[in-house]
Amino acid sequence: MLEERGKDWGDKVRLIGLSIDNSADIVKKHVEDKNWTAVEHYHVRTPCCTADKDYGVQGVPHVLLVDTKGKIVFVGHPASRQLEQDIDVLLKGETLTGEGNKAEPKEEKYNADATEGSISLS
């Protein structure tokens, strides 16, 4: 997605992968095999990380869309969304409509050193 739309979105969109694989080595091999270098990858299946539980990850793939204000606006399987179109909508400052857009896993705002006005997809 970033390869195709990265020029359109510039630095306003970040794809972040949170892996629930049993080891970081498995994640690294998978990323290298798939050549997913445009995505930030993190191994979250560790004793000190609760991201998979906090955001209800029960299967793969699992997506969170975060708007330009840091609010989570979608949580779920990406097959139910048109992610590129959703990102375009969010970058315009508009509200998502349709299936799954009412997810409220937490009241916290997502902030992984995100630039204000950017969209994160994890």
Biopython code that builds the backbone (N, CA, C, O; Angstrom):
import numpy as np
from Bio.PDB.StructureBuilder import StructureBuilder

atoms = [
    (1, "MET", "N", (0.825, -1.179, 0.000)),
    (1, "MET", "CA", (0.000, 0.000, 0.000)),
    (1, "MET", "C", (0.881, 1.259, 0.000)),
    (1, "MET", "O", (0.636, 2.192, -0.765)),
    (2, "LEU", "N", (1.898, 1.276, 0.856)),
    (2, "LEU", "CA", (2.769, 2.457, 0.889)),
    (2, "LEU", "C", (3.568, 2.612, -0.395)),
    (2, "LEU", "O", (3.867, 3.729, -0.816)),
    (3, "GLU", "N", (3.913, 1.490, -1.017)),
    (3, "GLU", "CA", (4.654, 1.580, -2.276)),
    (3, "GLU", "C", (3.820, 2.298, -3.338)),
    (3, "GLU", "O", (4.342, 3.089, -4.123)),
    (4, "GLU", "N", (2.518, 2.008, -3.350)),
    (4, "GLU", "CA", (1.632, 2.594, -4.349)),
    (4, "GLU", "C", (1.173, 4.003, -3.984)),
    (4, "GLU", "O", (1.073, 4.865, -4.857)),
    (5, "ARG", "N", (0.894, 4.245, -2.710)),
    (5, "ARG", "CA", (0.300, 5.511, -2.306)),
    (5, "ARG", "C", (1.216, 6.403, -1.476)),
    (5, "ARG", "O", (0.830, 7.514, -1.113)),
    (6, "GLY", "N", (2.411, 5.937, -1.176)),
    (6, "GLY", "CA", (3.337, 6.682, -0.334)),
    (6, "GLY", "C", (3.605, 8.096, -0.807)),
    (6, "GLY", "O", (3.707, 9.016, 0.004)),
    (7, "LYS", "N", (3.719, 8.278, -2.108)),
    (7, "LYS", "CA", (3.969, 9.625, -2.636)),
    (7, "LYS", "C", (2.776, 10.546, -2.418)),
    (7, "LYS", "O", (2.944, 11.739, -2.168)),
    (8, "ASP", "N", (1.566, 9.989, -2.514)),
    (8, "ASP", "CA", (0.354, 10.780, -2.277)),
    (8, "ASP", "C", (0.248, 11.209, -0.821)),
    (8, "ASP", "O", (-0.134, 12.342, -0.528)),
    (9, "TRP", "N", (0.584, 10.305, 0.086)),
    (9, "TRP", "CA", (0.391, 10.539, 1.509)),
    (9, "TRP", "C", (1.577, 11.213, 2.185)),
    (9, "TRP", "O", (1.423, 11.830, 3.239)),
    (10, "GLY", "N", (2.761, 11.098, 1.587)),
    (10, "GLY", "CA", (3.956, 11.691, 2.185)),
    (10, "GLY", "C", (4.221, 11.122, 3.567)),
    (10, "GLY", "O", (4.080, 9.921, 3.796)),
    (11, "ASP", "N", (4.607, 11.996, 4.484)),
    (11, "ASP", "CA", (4.921, 11.543, 5.839)),
    (11, "ASP", "C", (3.705, 11.576, 6.765)),
    (11, "ASP", "O", (3.855, 11.502, 7.984)),
    (12, "LYS", "N", (2.523, 11.686, 6.204)),
    (12, "LYS", "CA", (1.299, 11.782, 7.008)),
    (12, "LYS", "C", (0.703, 10.419, 7.359)),
    (12, "LYS", "O", (-0.252, 10.350, 8.132)),
    (13, "VAL", "N", (1.252, 9.333, 6.803)),
    (13, "VAL", "CA", (0.723, 7.995, 7.057)),
    (13, "VAL", "C", (1.863, 7.092, 7.512)),
    (13, "VAL", "O", (2.941, 7.061, 6.917)),
    (14, "ARG", "N", (1.588, 6.364, 8.583)),
    (14, "ARG", "CA", (2.544, 5.370, 9.074)),
    (14, "ARG", "C", (1.845, 4.027, 9.170)),
    (14, "ARG", "O", (0.738, 3.930, 9.699)),
    (15, "LEU", "N", (2.490, 2.995, 8.659)),
    (15, "LEU", "CA", (2.006, 1.632, 8.838)),
    (15, "LEU", "C", (2.888, 0.998, 9.902)),
    (15, "LEU", "O", (4.112, 0.965, 9.778)),
    (16, "ILE", "N", (2.246, 0.497, 10.945)),
    (16, "ILE", "CA", (2.972, -0.100, 12.052)),
    (16, "ILE", "C", (2.458, -1.516, 12.238)),
    (16, "ILE", "O", (1.262, -1.730, 12.438)),
    (17, "GLY", "N", (3.360, -2.476, 12.172)),
    (17, "GLY", "CA", (2.994, -3.870, 12.362)),
    (17, "GLY", "C", (3.296, -4.312, 13.778)),
    (17, "GLY", "O", (4.423, -4.173, 14.253)),
    (18, "LEU", "N", (2.279, -4.848, 14.459)),
    (18, "LEU", "CA", (2.456, -5.407, 15.794)),
    (18, "LEU", "C", (2.304, -6.914, 15.671)),
    (18, "LEU", "O", (1.205, -7.421, 15.448)),
    (19, "SER", "N", (3.403, -7.620, 15.816)),
    (19, "SER", "CA", (3.374, -9.060, 15.610)),
    (19, "SER", "C", (3.079, -9.801, 16.902)),
    (19, "SER", "O", (3.640, -9.493, 17.954)),
    (20, "ILE", "N", (2.187, -10.787, 16.809)),
    (20, "ILE", "CA", (1.894, -11.639, 17.952)),
    (20, "ILE", "C", (2.547, -13.005, 17.785)),
    (20, "ILE", "O", (2.181, -13.956, 18.476)),
    (21, "ASP", "N", (3.514, -13.109, 16.873)),
    (21, "ASP", "CA", (4.268, -14.350, 16.721)),
    (21, "ASP", "C", (4.979, -14.662, 18.033)),
    (21, "ASP", "O", (5.176, -13.782, 18.871)),
    (22, "ASN", "N", (5.357, -15.917, 18.199)),
    (22, "ASN", "CA", (5.974, -16.336, 19.458)),
    (22, "ASN", "C", (7.395, -15.835, 19.659)),
    (22, "ASN", "O", (7.880, -15.823, 20.790)),
    (23, "SER", "N", (8.071, -15.424, 18.603)),
    (23, "SER", "CA", (9.434, -14.910, 18.784)),
    (23, "SER", "C", (9.719, -13.796, 17.777)),
    (23, "SER", "O", (9.129, -13.737, 16.699)),
    (24, "ALA", "N", (10.628, -12.929, 18.161)),
    (24, "ALA", "CA", (11.024, -11.828, 17.288)),
    (24, "ALA", "C", (11.733, -12.349, 16.042)),
    (24, "ALA", "O", (11.652, -11.725, 14.984)),
    (25, "ASP", "N", (12.422, -13.477, 16.149)),
    (25, "ASP", "CA", (13.101, -14.048, 14.980)),
    (25, "ASP", "C", (12.113, -14.440, 13.887)),
    (25, "ASP", "O", (12.394, -14.274, 12.700)),
    (26, "ILE", "N", (10.967, -14.957, 14.288)),
    (26, "ILE", "CA", (9.933, -15.319, 13.304)),
    (26, "ILE", "C", (9.441, -14.063, 12.586)),
    (26, "ILE", "O", (9.251, -14.066, 11.370)),
    (27, "VAL", "N", (9.238, -12.992, 13.350)),
    (27, "VAL", "CA", (8.794, -11.728, 12.763)),
    (27, "VAL", "C", (9.826, -11.233, 11.765)),
    (27, "VAL", "O", (9.485, -10.878, 10.637)),
    (28, "LYS", "N", (11.075, -11.209, 12.174)),
    (28, "LYS", "CA", (12.153, -10.712, 11.307)),
    (28, "LYS", "C", (12.220, -11.502, 10.003)),
    (28, "LYS", "O", (12.336, -10.914, 8.928)),
    (29, "LYS", "N", (12.148, -12.820, 10.089)),
    (29, "LYS", "CA", (12.209, -13.656, 8.878)),
    (29, "LYS", "C", (11.012, -13.376, 7.968)),
    (29, "LYS", "O", (11.166, -13.266, 6.751)),
    (30, "HIS", "N", (9.833, -13.263, 8.551)),
    (30, "HIS", "CA", (8.626, -13.010, 7.770)),
    (30, "HIS", "C", (8.720, -11.656, 7.052)),
    (30, "HIS", "O", (8.389, -11.557, 5.871)),
    (31, "VAL", "N", (9.163, -10.631, 7.751)),
    (31, "VAL", "CA", (9.308, -9.292, 7.168)),
    (31, "VAL", "C", (10.321, -9.317, 6.029)),
    (31, "VAL", "O", (10.089, -8.728, 4.973)),
    (32, "GLU", "N", (11.443, -9.999, 6.244)),
    (32, "GLU", "CA", (12.459, -10.085, 5.197)),
    (32, "GLU", "C", (11.958, -10.860, 3.987)),
    (32, "GLU", "O", (12.181, -10.449, 2.848)),
    (33, "ASP", "N", (11.270, -11.996, 4.231)),
    (33, "ASP", "CA", (10.748, -12.817, 3.132)),
    (33, "ASP", "C", (9.715, -12.067, 2.290)),
    (33, "ASP", "O", (9.681, -12.217, 1.069)),
    (34, "LYS", "N", (8.878, -11.265, 2.937)),
    (34, "LYS", "CA", (7.825, -10.520, 2.244)),
    (34, "LYS", "C", (8.301, -9.156, 1.742)),
    (34, "LYS", "O", (7.578, -8.480, 1.010)),
    (35, "ASN", "N", (9.518, -8.746, 2.133)),
    (35, "ASN", "CA", (10.079, -7.449, 1.758)),
    (35, "ASN", "C", (9.167, -6.291, 2.210)),
    (35, "ASN", "O", (8.909, -5.350, 1.459)),
    (36, "TRP", "N", (8.697, -6.392, 3.446)),
    (36, "TRP", "CA", (7.820, -5.374, 4.017)),
    (36, "TRP", "C", (8.646, -4.312, 4.732)),
    (36, "TRP", "O", (8.510, -4.128, 5.941)),
    (37, "THR", "N", (9.484, -3.627, 4.003)),
    (37, "THR", "CA", (10.401, -2.673, 4.615)),
    (37, "THR", "C", (9.781, -1.303, 4.860)),
    (37, "THR", "O", (10.343, -0.513, 5.618)),
    (38, "ALA", "N", (8.661, -1.001, 4.254)),
    (38, "ALA", "CA", (8.026, 0.303, 4.444)),
    (38, "ALA", "C", (7.182, 0.357, 5.720)),
    (38, "ALA", "O", (6.681, 1.418, 6.092)),
    (39, "VAL", "N", (7.031, -0.776, 6.379)),
    (39, "VAL", "CA", (6.214, -0.864, 7.583)),
    (39, "VAL", "C", (7.128, -0.954, 8.801)),
    (39, "VAL", "O", (8.136, -1.660, 8.776)),
    (40, "GLU", "N", (6.774, -0.236, 9.868)),
    (40, "GLU", "CA", (7.490, -0.373, 11.139)),
    (40, "GLU", "C", (6.955, -1.628, 11.809)),
    (40, "GLU", "O", (5.742, -1.787, 11.941)),
    (41, "HIS", "N", (7.835, -2.517, 12.232)),
    (41, "HIS", "CA", (7.408, -3.779, 12.830)),
    (41, "HIS", "C", (7.858, -3.875, 14.278)),
    (41, "HIS", "O", (8.992, -3.540, 14.618)),
    (42, "TYR", "N", (6.943, -4.340, 15.124)),
    (42, "TYR", "CA", (7.246, -4.536, 16.535)),
    (42, "TYR", "C", (6.722, -5.895, 16.970)),
    (42, "TYR", "O", (5.617, -6.298, 16.607)),
    (43, "HIS", "N", (7.532, -6.587, 17.748)),
    (43, "HIS", "CA", (7.116, -7.869, 18.312)),
    (43, "HIS", "C", (6.470, -7.583, 19.663)),
    (43, "HIS", "O", (7.132, -7.077, 20.570)),
    (44, "VAL", "N", (5.187, -7.902, 19.806)),
    (44, "VAL", "CA", (4.464, -7.543, 21.025)),
    (44, "VAL", "C", (4.117, -8.744, 21.898)),
    (44, "VAL", "O", (3.502, -8.580, 22.952)),
    (45, "ARG", "N", (4.492, -9.920, 21.487)),
    (45, "ARG", "CA", (4.188, -11.098, 22.305)),
    (45, "ARG", "C", (5.334, -11.283, 23.310)),
    (45, "ARG", "O", (6.110, -12.236, 23.236)),
    (46, "THR", "N", (5.407, -10.337, 24.245)),
    (46, "THR", "CA", (6.421, -10.363, 25.292)),
    (46, "THR", "C", (5.726, -10.185, 26.639)),
    (46, "THR", "O", (4.600, -9.689, 26.686)),
    (47, "PRO", "N", (6.371, -10.577, 27.728)),
    (47, "PRO", "CA", (5.735, -10.438, 29.047)),
    (47, "PRO", "C", (5.405, -8.990, 29.428)),
    (47, "PRO", "O", (4.451, -8.752, 30.168)),
    (48, "CYS", "N", (6.178, -8.033, 28.935)),
    (48, "CYS", "CA", (5.955, -6.646, 29.343)),
    (48, "CYS", "C", (5.050, -5.861, 28.404)),
    (48, "CYS", "O", (4.683, -4.733, 28.733)),
    (49, "CYS", "N", (4.679, -6.398, 27.265)),
    (49, "CYS", "CA", (3.839, -5.681, 26.301)),
    (49, "CYS", "C", (2.420, -6.241, 26.331)),
    (49, "CYS", "O", (2.220, -7.454, 26.276)),
    (50, "THR", "N", (1.447, -5.354, 26.417)),
    (50, "THR", "CA", (0.046, -5.781, 26.460)),
    (50, "THR", "C", (-0.754, -5.246, 25.273)),
    (50, "THR", "O", (-1.985, -5.261, 25.300)),
    (51, "ALA", "N", (-0.065, -4.774, 24.234)),
    (51, "ALA", "CA", (-0.748, -4.158, 23.090)),
    (51, "ALA", "C", (-1.776, -5.096, 22.466)),
    (51, "ALA", "O", (-2.870, -4.658, 22.110)),
    (52, "ASP", "N", (-1.442, -6.381, 22.328)),
    (52, "ASP", "CA", (-2.398, -7.299, 21.708)),
    (52, "ASP", "C", (-3.663, -7.435, 22.555)),
    (52, "ASP", "O", (-4.761, -7.526, 22.006)),
    (53, "LYS", "N", (-3.531, -7.450, 23.860)),
    (53, "LYS", "CA", (-4.700, -7.527, 24.743)),
    (53, "LYS", "C", (-5.443, -6.191, 24.793)),
    (53, "LYS", "O", (-6.673, -6.157, 24.766)),
    (54, "ASP", "N", (-4.692, -5.095, 24.865)),
    (54, "ASP", "CA", (-5.304, -3.762, 24.950)),
    (54, "ASP", "C", (-6.184, -3.461, 23.745)),
    (54, "ASP", "O", (-7.215, -2.801, 23.880)),
    (55, "TYR", "N", (-5.789, -3.939, 22.572)),
    (55, "TYR", "CA", (-6.516, -3.619, 21.355)),
    (55, "TYR", "C", (-7.284, -4.805, 20.783)),
    (55, "TYR", "O", (-7.703, -4.779, 19.626)),
    (56, "GLY", "N", (-7.469, -5.846, 21.597)),
    (56, "GLY", "CA", (-8.348, -6.948, 21.224)),
    (56, "GLY", "C", (-7.884, -7.784, 20.056)),
    (56, "GLY", "O", (-8.712, -8.310, 19.313)),
    (57, "VAL", "N", (-6.577, -7.924, 19.871)),
    (57, "VAL", "CA", (-6.061, -8.729, 18.769)),
    (57, "VAL", "C", (-6.360, -10.195, 19.058)),
    (57, "VAL", "O", (-5.874, -10.764, 20.035)),
    (58, "GLN", "N", (-7.172, -10.796, 18.186)),
    (58, "GLN", "CA", (-7.515, -12.203, 18.343)),
    (58, "GLN", "C", (-7.127, -13.013, 17.118)),
    (58, "GLN", "O", (-7.179, -14.243, 17.141)),
    (59, "GLY", "N", (-6.747, -12.347, 16.076)),
    (59, "GLY", "CA", (-6.368, -13.036, 14.852)),
    (59, "GLY", "C", (-5.527, -12.131, 13.983)),
    (59, "GLY", "O", (-5.272, -10.973, 14.315)),
    (60, "VAL", "N", (-5.107, -12.676, 12.880)),
    (60, "VAL", "CA", (-4.253, -11.946, 11.958)),
    (60, "VAL", "C", (-4.899, -11.988, 10.588)),
    (60, "VAL", "O", (-5.331, -13.059, 10.160)),
    (61, "PRO", "N", (-4.983, -10.894, 9.895)),
    (61, "PRO", "CA", (-4.538, -9.561, 10.297)),
    (61, "PRO", "C", (-5.577, -8.848, 11.171)),
    (61, "PRO", "O", (-6.753, -9.210, 11.179)),
    (62, "HIS", "N", (-5.132, -7.856, 11.885)),
    (62, "HIS", "CA", (-5.965, -7.043, 12.769)),
    (62, "HIS", "C", (-5.506, -5.604, 12.586)),
    (62, "HIS", "O", (-4.311, -5.325, 12.682)),
    (63, "VAL", "N", (-6.424, -4.691, 12.326)),
    (63, "VAL", "CA", (-6.066, -3.313, 11.980)),
    (63, "VAL", "C", (-6.696, -2.328, 12.958)),
    (63, "VAL", "O", (-7.836, -2.492, 13.393)),
    (64, "LEU", "N", (-5.923, -1.306, 13.287)),
    (64, "LEU", "CA", (-6.434, -0.135, 13.991)),
    (64, "LEU", "C", (-6.178, 1.046, 13.080)),
    (64, "LEU", "O", (-5.059, 1.226, 12.599)),
    (65, "LEU", "N", (-7.183, 1.843, 12.839)),
    (65, "LEU", "CA", (-6.996, 3.091, 12.106)),
    (65, "LEU", "C", (-7.087, 4.220, 13.122)),
    (65, "LEU", "O", (-8.010, 4.273, 13.935)),
    (66, "VAL", "N", (-6.119, 5.113, 13.061)),
    (66, "VAL", "CA", (-6.050, 6.238, 13.983)),
    (66, "VAL", "C", (-6.160, 7.510, 13.160)),
    (66, "VAL", "O", (-5.445, 7.684, 12.173)),
    (67, "ASP", "N", (-7.068, 8.410, 13.574)),
    (67, "ASP", "CA", (-7.266, 9.626, 12.787)),
    (67, "ASP", "C", (-6.182, 10.669, 13.079)),
    (67, "ASP", "O", (-5.259, 10.414, 13.853)),
    (68, "THR", "N", (-6.301, 11.821, 12.464)),
    (68, "THR", "CA", (-5.273, 12.860, 12.568)),
    (68, "THR", "C", (-5.216, 13.505, 13.952)),
    (68, "THR", "O", (-4.289, 14.257, 14.256)),
    (69, "LYS", "N", (-6.209, 13.208, 14.783)),
    (69, "LYS", "CA", (-6.219, 13.749, 16.153)),
    (69, "LYS", "C", (-5.769, 12.708, 17.169)),
    (69, "LYS", "O", (-5.738, 12.987, 18.368)),
    (70, "GLY", "N", (-5.419, 11.504, 16.700)),
    (70, "GLY", "CA", (-4.959, 10.455, 17.590)),
    (70, "GLY", "C", (-6.057, 9.560, 18.130)),
    (70, "GLY", "O", (-5.803, 8.754, 19.025)),
    (71, "LYS", "N", (-7.268, 9.680, 17.613)),
    (71, "LYS", "CA", (-8.393, 8.864, 18.065)),
    (71, "LYS", "C", (-8.483, 7.591, 17.225)),
    (71, "LYS", "O", (-8.413, 7.639, 15.997)),
    (72, "ILE", "N", (-8.638, 6.456, 17.900)),
    (72, "ILE", "CA", (-8.841, 5.186, 17.190)),
    (72, "ILE", "C", (-10.249, 5.201, 16.619)),
    (72, "ILE", "O", (-11.224, 5.342, 17.357)),
    (73, "VAL", "N", (-10.353, 5.053, 15.296)),
    (73, "VAL", "CA", (-11.650, 5.137, 14.636)),
    (73, "VAL", "C", (-12.101, 3.817, 14.010)),
    (73, "VAL", "O", (-13.239, 3.701, 13.554)),
    (74, "PHE", "N", (-11.216, 2.828, 13.989)),
    (74, "PHE", "CA", (-11.592, 1.510, 13.500)),
    (74, "PHE", "C", (-10.670, 0.481, 14.127)),
    (74, "PHE", "O", (-9.461, 0.686, 14.236)),
    (75, "VAL", "N", (-11.267, -0.636, 14.539)),
    (75, "VAL", "CA", (-10.525, -1.791, 15.039)),
    (75, "VAL", "C", (-11.164, -3.026, 14.433)),
    (75, "VAL", "O", (-12.376, -3.213, 14.541)),
    (76, "GLY", "N", (-10.368, -3.868, 13.800)),
    (76, "GLY", "CA", (-10.937, -5.102, 13.275)),
    (76, "GLY", "C", (-10.152, -5.669, 12.106)),
    (76, "GLY", "O", (-9.002, -5.302, 11.861)),
    (77, "HIS", "N", (-10.794, -6.555, 11.406)),
    (77, "HIS", "CA", (-10.176, -7.206, 10.246)),
    (77, "HIS", "C", (-10.237, -6.260, 9.050)),
    (77, "HIS", "O", (-11.287, -5.675, 8.786)),
    (78, "PRO", "N", (-9.143, -6.101, 8.330)),
    (78, "PRO", "CA", (-9.122, -5.140, 7.222)),
    (78, "PRO", "C", (-10.005, -5.504, 6.036)),
    (78, "PRO", "O", (-10.287, -4.648, 5.198)),
    (79, "ALA", "N", (-10.442, -6.746, 5.948)),
    (79, "ALA", "CA", (-11.279, -7.139, 4.808)),
    (79, "ALA", "C", (-12.617, -6.407, 4.803)),
    (79, "ALA", "O", (-13.274, -6.317, 3.766)),
    (80, "SER", "N", (-13.023, -5.882, 5.968)),
    (80, "SER", "CA", (-14.303, -5.185, 6.030)),
    (80, "SER", "C", (-14.191, -3.711, 5.639)),
    (80, "SER", "O", (-15.190, -2.992, 5.667)),
    (81, "ARG", "N", (-12.999, -3.254, 5.277)),
    (81, "ARG", "CA", (-12.778, -1.842, 4.951)),
    (81, "ARG", "C", (-12.025, -1.703, 3.634)),
    (81, "ARG", "O", (-11.390, -2.650, 3.170)),
    (82, "GLN", "N", (-12.098, -0.544, 3.048)),
    (82, "GLN", "CA", (-11.260, -0.156, 1.914)),
    (82, "GLN", "C", (-10.199, 0.774, 2.513)),
    (82, "GLN", "O", (-10.390, 1.989, 2.552)),
    (83, "LEU", "N", (-9.093, 0.208, 2.975)),
    (83, "LEU", "CA", (-8.133, 0.952, 3.785)),
    (83, "LEU", "C", (-7.558, 2.185, 3.085)),
    (83, "LEU", "O", (-7.416, 3.237, 3.708)),
    (84, "GLU", "N", (-7.233, 2.069, 1.820)),
    (84, "GLU", "CA", (-6.676, 3.231, 1.114)),
    (84, "GLU", "C", (-7.684, 4.373, 1.086)),
    (84, "GLU", "O", (-7.330, 5.528, 1.324)),
    (85, "GLN", "N", (-8.942, 4.047, 0.793)),
    (85, "GLN", "CA", (-9.984, 5.075, 0.786)),
    (85, "GLN", "C", (-10.201, 5.641, 2.187)),
    (85, "GLN", "O", (-10.392, 6.846, 2.352)),
    (86, "ASP", "N", (-10.170, 4.763, 3.199)),
    (86, "ASP", "CA", (-10.326, 5.222, 4.580)),
    (86, "ASP", "C", (-9.221, 6.204, 4.961)),
    (86, "ASP", "O", (-9.486, 7.218, 5.605)),
    (87, "ILE", "N", (-8.007, 5.911, 4.571)),
    (87, "ILE", "CA", (-6.889, 6.800, 4.883)),
    (87, "ILE", "C", (-7.074, 8.137, 4.184)),
    (87, "ILE", "O", (-6.821, 9.185, 4.778)),
    (88, "ASP", "N", (-7.512, 8.114, 2.935)),
    (88, "ASP", "CA", (-7.773, 9.370, 2.220)),
    (88, "ASP", "C", (-8.839, 10.197, 2.946)),
    (88, "ASP", "O", (-8.700, 11.412, 3.085)),
    (89, "VAL", "N", (-9.901, 9.532, 3.404)),
    (89, "VAL", "CA", (-10.979, 10.216, 4.136)),
    (89, "VAL", "C", (-10.429, 10.845, 5.415)),
    (89, "VAL", "O", (-10.706, 12.008, 5.709)),
    (90, "LEU", "N", (-9.655, 10.078, 6.165)),
    (90, "LEU", "CA", (-9.113, 10.581, 7.426)),
    (90, "LEU", "C", (-8.141, 11.738, 7.216)),
    (90, "LEU", "O", (-8.118, 12.681, 8.007)),
    (91, "LEU", "N", (-7.346, 11.672, 6.165)),
    (91, "LEU", "CA", (-6.402, 12.758, 5.887)),
    (91, "LEU", "C", (-7.115, 14.063, 5.538)),
    (91, "LEU", "O", (-6.564, 15.147, 5.735)),
    (92, "LYS", "N", (-8.329, 13.960, 5.024)),
    (92, "LYS", "CA", (-9.139, 15.156, 4.741)),
    (92, "LYS", "C", (-9.801, 15.696, 6.013)),
    (92, "LYS", "O", (-10.447, 16.743, 5.985)),
    (93, "GLY", "N", (-9.636, 14.975, 7.127)),
    (93, "GLY", "CA", (-10.261, 15.393, 8.374)),
    (93, "GLY", "C", (-11.710, 14.972, 8.488)),
    (93, "GLY", "O", (-12.429, 15.443, 9.370)),
    (94, "GLU", "N", (-12.145, 14.087, 7.602)),
    (94, "GLU", "CA", (-13.526, 13.625, 7.606)),
    (94, "GLU", "C", (-13.680, 12.405, 8.510)),
    (94, "GLU", "O", (-12.691, 11.820, 8.951)),
    (95, "THR", "N", (-14.917, 12.031, 8.780)),
    (95, "THR", "CA", (-15.239, 10.913, 9.655)),
    (95, "THR", "C", (-15.503, 9.665, 8.831)),
    (95, "THR", "O", (-16.150, 9.726, 7.785)),
    (96, "LEU", "N", (-14.999, 8.535, 9.305)),
    (96, "LEU", "CA", (-15.285, 7.269, 8.633)),
    (96, "LEU", "C", (-16.730, 6.876, 8.862)),
    (96, "LEU", "O", (-17.311, 7.151, 9.912)),
    (97, "THR", "N", (-17.297, 6.229, 7.862)),
    (97, "THR", "CA", (-18.624, 5.652, 7.982)),
    (97, "THR", "C", (-18.511, 4.182, 7.615)),
    (97, "THR", "O", (-17.482, 3.743, 7.102)),
    (98, "GLY", "N", (-19.546, 3.438, 7.873)),
    (98, "GLY", "CA", (-19.555, 2.036, 7.479)),
    (98, "GLY", "C", (-19.197, 1.096, 8.602)),
    (98, "GLY", "O", (-19.081, 1.489, 9.763)),
    (99, "GLU", "N", (-19.025, -0.157, 8.228)),
    (99, "GLU", "CA", (-18.809, -1.235, 9.180)),
    (99, "GLU", "C", (-17.580, -1.028, 10.054)),
    (99, "GLU", "O", (-16.496, -0.707, 9.570)),
    (100, "GLY", "N", (-17.777, -1.219, 11.348)),
    (100, "GLY", "CA", (-16.656, -1.234, 12.283)),
    (100, "GLY", "C", (-16.140, 0.102, 12.736)),
    (100, "GLY", "O", (-15.179, 0.148, 13.504)),
    (101, "ASN", "N", (-16.736, 1.203, 12.295)),
    (101, "ASN", "CA", (-16.173, 2.509, 12.603)),
    (101, "ASN", "C", (-16.494, 3.010, 14.000)),
    (101, "ASN", "O", (-16.095, 4.119, 14.356)),
    (102, "LYS", "N", (-17.198, 2.233, 14.796)),
    (102, "LYS", "CA", (-17.578, 2.690, 16.127)),
    (102, "LYS", "C", (-16.768, 2.009, 17.224)),
    (102, "LYS", "O", (-17.168, 2.043, 18.388)),
    (103, "ALA", "N", (-15.643, 1.392, 16.882)),
    (103, "ALA", "CA", (-14.835, 0.673, 17.861)),
    (103, "ALA", "C", (-14.261, 1.628, 18.894)),
    (103, "ALA", "O", (-13.757, 2.699, 18.559)),
    (104, "GLU", "N", (-14.345, 1.228, 20.142)),
    (104, "GLU", "CA", (-13.822, 2.052, 21.226)),
    (104, "GLU", "C", (-13.046, 1.177, 22.206)),
    (104, "GLU", "O", (-13.532, 0.926, 23.309)),
    (105, "PRO", "N", (-11.840, 0.699, 21.832)),
    (105, "PRO", "CA", (-11.114, -0.194, 22.718)),
    (105, "PRO", "C", (-10.625, 0.475, 23.987)),
    (105, "PRO", "O", (-10.532, -0.176, 25.027)),
    (106, "LYS", "N", (-10.309, 1.767, 23.925)),
    (106, "LYS", "CA", (-9.833, 2.523, 25.069)),
    (106, "LYS", "C", (-10.071, 3.988, 24.801)),
    (106, "LYS", "O", (-10.239, 4.395, 23.651)),
    (107, "GLU", "N", (-10.088, 4.776, 25.839)),
    (107, "GLU", "CA", (-10.225, 6.215, 25.679)),
    (107, "GLU", "C", (-8.886, 6.887, 25.414)),
    (107, "GLU", "O", (-8.840, 8.073, 25.088)),
    (108, "GLU", "N", (-7.789, 6.133, 25.554)),
    (108, "GLU", "CA", (-6.470, 6.708, 25.339)),
    (108, "GLU", "C", (-6.282, 7.089, 23.883)),
    (108, "GLU", "O", (-6.898, 6.514, 22.986)),
    (109, "LYS", "N", (-5.427, 8.061, 23.667)),
    (109, "LYS", "CA", (-5.040, 8.401, 22.310)),
    (109, "LYS", "C", (-3.768, 7.638, 21.981)),
    (109, "LYS", "O", (-2.915, 7.441, 22.846)),
    (110, "TYR", "N", (-3.643, 7.216, 20.748)),
    (110, "TYR", "CA", (-2.448, 6.530, 20.296)),
    (110, "TYR", "C", (-1.369, 7.564, 20.068)),
    (110, "TYR", "O", (-1.623, 8.602, 19.456)),
    (111, "ASN", "N", (-0.170, 7.296, 20.549)),
    (111, "ASN", "CA", (0.937, 8.218, 20.298)),
    (111, "ASN", "C", (2.239, 7.457, 20.333)),
    (111, "ASN", "O", (2.786, 7.204, 21.407)),
    (112, "ALA", "N", (2.732, 7.096, 19.189)),
    (112, "ALA", "CA", (4.045, 6.465, 19.084)),
    (112, "ALA", "C", (4.954, 7.452, 18.374)),
    (112, "ALA", "O", (5.506, 7.166, 17.311)),
    (113, "ASP", "N", (5.097, 8.622, 18.986)),
    (113, "ASP", "CA", (5.873, 9.702, 18.392)),
    (113, "ASP", "C", (5.299, 10.113, 17.050)),
    (113, "ASP", "O", (6.030, 10.548, 16.161)),
    (114, "ALA", "N", (3.989, 9.974, 16.906)),
    (114, "ALA", "CA", (3.333, 10.329, 15.650)),
    (114, "ALA", "C", (3.331, 11.844, 15.481)),
    (114, "ALA", "O", (3.185, 12.588, 16.452)),
    (115, "THR", "N", (3.490, 12.280, 14.271)),
    (115, "THR", "CA", (3.430, 13.690, 13.944)),
    (115, "THR", "C", (1.972, 14.110, 13.905)),
    (115, "THR", "O", (1.142, 13.404, 13.333)),
    (116, "GLU", "N", (1.647, 15.243, 14.502)),
    (116, "GLU", "CA", (0.259, 15.714, 14.473)),
    (116, "GLU", "C", (-0.179, 15.855, 13.026)),
    (116, "GLU", "O", (0.567, 16.361, 12.189)),
    (117, "GLY", "N", (-1.379, 15.408, 12.740)),
    (117, "GLY", "CA", (-1.891, 15.465, 11.381)),
    (117, "GLY", "C", (-1.559, 14.221, 10.585)),
    (117, "GLY", "O", (-1.840, 14.167, 9.388)),
    (118, "SER", "N", (-0.963, 13.210, 11.225)),
    (118, "SER", "CA", (-0.616, 11.987, 10.518)),
    (118, "SER", "C", (-1.616, 10.899, 10.870)),
    (118, "SER", "O", (-2.381, 11.030, 11.825)),
    (119, "ILE", "N", (-1.605, 9.838, 10.103)),
    (119, "ILE", "CA", (-2.468, 8.704, 10.320)),
    (119, "ILE", "C", (-1.576, 7.506, 10.602)),
    (119, "ILE", "O", (-0.575, 7.299, 9.916)),
    (120, "SER", "N", (-1.929, 6.724, 11.600)),
    (120, "SER", "CA", (-1.183, 5.499, 11.879)),
    (120, "SER", "C", (-2.089, 4.314, 11.634)),
    (120, "SER", "O", (-3.270, 4.343, 11.979)),
    (121, "LEU", "N", (-1.546, 3.289, 11.048)),
    (121, "LEU", "CA", (-2.270, 2.068, 10.778)),
    (121, "LEU", "C", (-1.470, 0.959, 11.427)),
    (121, "LEU", "O", (-0.330, 0.714, 11.034)),
    (122, "SER", "N", (-2.038, 0.286, 12.407)),
    (122, "SER", "CA", (-1.287, -0.765, 13.071)),
    (122, "SER", "C", (-2.062, -2.032, 13.175)),
    (122, "SER", "O", (-1.561, -3.019, 13.713)),
]
sb = StructureBuilder()
sb.init_structure("model")
sb.init_model(0)
sb.init_chain("A")
sb.init_seg("    ")
for serial, (resi, resn, name, xyz) in enumerate(atoms, 1):
    if name == "N":
        sb.init_residue(resn, " ", resi, " ")
    sb.init_atom(name, np.array(xyz, "f"), 0.0, 1.0, " ", f" {name:<3s}", serial, name[0])
structure = sb.get_structure()
